[in-house]
Amino acid sequence: MSISYQALRDRPAGPCQRTAAAAIWLVALLSFAACAKTHAGADADSVGPATAVPVASLNCRSVPDAAPGHLPDHVWMAVALCPFTMVYVIPGGEATPSLTPQPPRLLHGDLQPLVAALHQPDAPPARLCTAEFVMLPPFWLVDRDATAYLPAVPKDPCGRPSAAVTAALDKLR
């Protein structure tokens, strides 16, 4: 038995088809709204000052309990950056990605572009965003007293780290 496209197209949609179409539109609408709402909830007013942590206590395996915050006006000497290396551990025969614990590396260089990018505000949220996930490795700015500060990273319109921050970090590596 063959049904032509014309017969399918002219047939009215049944209740299940209408419900499925409505559900798809509802999920899409809620996804876009959640993207804007999540980003809008992380405004600059909710971030306090960055907490000072001694450089000797930094460990890439577990980030200190210090919350990211606004950087104080200091002379910055280095960036303590955790290497982001994936290693595959095979428990029971299946490959599972795992981060290797390493101490942070101190990177020296021109820190002005990074500091300037970190002082920028979050961008206004976008209505539509692509499904991209950008993850920065943990990093701290280190002052001349060997004190590290975990900075708050400004967000782009879709809630990802700002392109200026990622570009400045890439130049230091």
Secondary structure, 3 states (H helix, E strand, C coil): CCCCHHHHHHCCCCHHHHHHHHHHHHHHHHHHHHHHHHHHCCCHHHCCECCEEEHHHCCCCCCCCCCCEECCCCCEEEEEECCCCEEEECHHHCCEEEECCCCCEEECCCCHHHHHHHCCCCCCCCCCCCCCCCCCCCEEEEECCCEEECECCCECCCCCECHHHHHHHHHHC
